[in-house]
Amino acid sequence: MSALVELSGLEKTYATRTGDVHALSAVDLDISKGEFVAIVGPSGCGKTTLLKILAGLEDHTAGTASIGGHPIRTGNGDVGMVFQKATLLPWQDIAANVLLPLSLRRRPTSQDREKAAALLRMTDLEGFARKRPHELSGGMQQRAAICRALVHKPSLLLMDEPFGALDAMTRDSLNVEVNRIWRETGTTAVLITHSISEAVFLAERIFVMSARPGRIVDEITVPFDRERSLDLLGDPEFAALTSRIRTHFEVTHA
Ligand SMILES: Nc1ncnc2c1ncn2[C@@H]1O[C@H](COP(=O)(O)OP(=O)(O)OP(=O)(O)O)[C@@H](O)[C@H]1O
């Protein structure tokens, strides 16, 4: 099967007032349609930069980047994004927030409204469509942000530390939910996370990046079924995978 996302020899250097910052170096990476991929790496290694390039929010300096065979250009990203903060519009209700990617382009149709309602049903937020964001918990707001990212049926769902600000229990249950949403929608997902166990729980493939300039230093295929439950966290194979990834981040003192 041909890849949906193809990055080849990707480089990114930011020109700053105090000199160049080499953020990404020779990144080669393919993602198949429908796949769930996670990217882990030390702080500042260029993970968000990579996601911004995929989203068409940032240009790359060299190499090639394409989605569906089309070169990614800034401003044309066919993606949905979820950030650490839900960034919902406080004066709009949840239904209007979910419809935002569509209503920015055109007047939402009844089909669009039905799509938003279906996503809210899928994430157990059906009864909250008329509520304002502040009336929802942090976890519920992130679920609404995921609905908003999916409403325009993007080719790619990009998540940048989506649950980093939430408590551990909420985070676990949202991970189960993200696994279900991914299976039910068939979307292709890219997750950036600082949590190695979150990456192993959700992804089918994990790319480990080096310290800046970020390169891919390991690629791990996660052998579990597509459907994941929290029981997996106690599986010895789960522990073996997380410790293999952790070895990349161990500080060695010569
Ligand atoms: N707009 C920018 N202008 C200049 N330098 C930038 C810009 N954005 C990021 N950088 C630099 O590029 C490097 C990679 O940043 P990036 O945010 O992609 O890393 P990250 O891996 O996502 O970090 P973290 O895990 O801490 O969020 C850092 O050194 C950062 O300072």
Ligand as a Chemical Component Dictionary entry (heavy atoms), coordinates in Angstrom:
data_LIG
# 
_chem_comp.id                   LIG 
_chem_comp.type                 NON-POLYMER 
_chem_comp.pdbx_formal_charge   0 
_chem_comp.three_letter_code    LIG 
# 
loop_
_chem_comp_atom.comp_id 
_chem_comp_atom.atom_id 
_chem_comp_atom.alt_atom_id 
_chem_comp_atom.type_symbol 
_chem_comp_atom.charge 
_chem_comp_atom.model_Cartn_x 
_chem_comp_atom.model_Cartn_y 
_chem_comp_atom.model_Cartn_z 
_chem_comp_atom.pdbx_ordinal 
LIG N1  N1  N 0 9.215  29.831 15.378 1  
LIG C1  C1  C 0 10.447 29.492 15.800 2  
LIG N2  N2  N 0 11.488 30.304 15.611 3  
LIG C2  C2  C 0 12.732 29.946 16.016 4  
LIG N3  N3  N 0 13.026 28.777 16.626 5  
LIG C3  C3  C 0 12.021 27.945 16.850 6  
LIG C4  C4  C 0 10.679 28.235 16.448 7  
LIG N4  N4  N 0 9.879  27.201 16.804 8  
LIG C5  C5  C 0 10.690 26.292 17.399 9  
LIG N5  N5  N 0 11.971 26.738 17.422 10 
LIG C6  C6  C 0 13.146 26.014 17.950 11 
LIG O1  O1  O 0 13.215 24.757 17.270 12 
LIG C7  C7  C 0 13.586 23.733 18.188 13 
LIG C8  C8  C 0 12.503 22.646 18.143 14 
LIG O2  O2  O 0 11.301 23.170 18.721 15 
LIG P1  P1  P 0 9.955  22.318 18.800 16 
LIG O3  O3  O 0 8.920  23.175 19.464 17 
LIG O4  O4  O 0 9.648  21.767 17.464 18 
LIG O5  O5  O 0 10.407 21.124 19.768 19 
LIG P2  P2  P 0 9.556  20.043 20.569 20 
LIG O6  O6  O 0 10.285 18.742 20.378 21 
LIG O7  O7  O 0 8.142  20.081 20.150 22 
LIG O8  O8  O 0 9.724  20.535 22.062 23 
LIG P3  P3  P 0 8.833  20.238 23.381 24 
LIG O9  O9  O 0 8.822  18.726 23.537 25 
LIG O10 O10 O 0 9.599  20.908 24.480 26 
LIG O11 O11 O 0 7.472  20.830 23.137 27 
LIG C9  C9  C 0 13.764 24.384 19.543 28 
LIG O12 O12 O 0 15.122 24.640 19.748 29 
LIG C10 C10 C 0 12.985 25.684 19.425 30 
LIG O13 O13 O 0 13.573 26.687 20.217 31 
# 
loop_
_chem_comp_bond.comp_id 
_chem_comp_bond.atom_id_1 
_chem_comp_bond.atom_id_2 
_chem_comp_bond.value_order 
_chem_comp_bond.pdbx_ordinal 
LIG N1  C1  SING 1  
LIG C1  N2  SING 2  
LIG C1  C4  DOUB 3  
LIG N2  C2  DOUB 4  
LIG C2  N3  SING 5  
LIG N3  C3  DOUB 6  
LIG C3  C4  SING 7  
LIG C3  N5  SING 8  
LIG C4  N4  SING 9  
LIG N4  C5  DOUB 10 
LIG C5  N5  SING 11 
LIG N5  C6  SING 12 
LIG C6  O1  SING 13 
LIG C6  C10 SING 14 
LIG O1  C7  SING 15 
LIG C7  C8  SING 16 
LIG C7  C9  SING 17 
LIG C8  O2  SING 18 
LIG O2  P1  SING 19 
LIG P1  O3  DOUB 20 
LIG P1  O4  SING 21 
LIG P1  O5  SING 22 
LIG O5  P2  SING 23 
LIG P2  O6  DOUB 24 
LIG P2  O7  SING 25 
LIG P2  O8  SING 26 
LIG O8  P3  SING 27 
LIG P3  O9  DOUB 28 
LIG P3  O10 SING 29 
LIG P3  O11 SING 30 
LIG C9  O12 SING 31 
LIG C9  C10 SING 32 
LIG C10 O13 SING 33 
# 
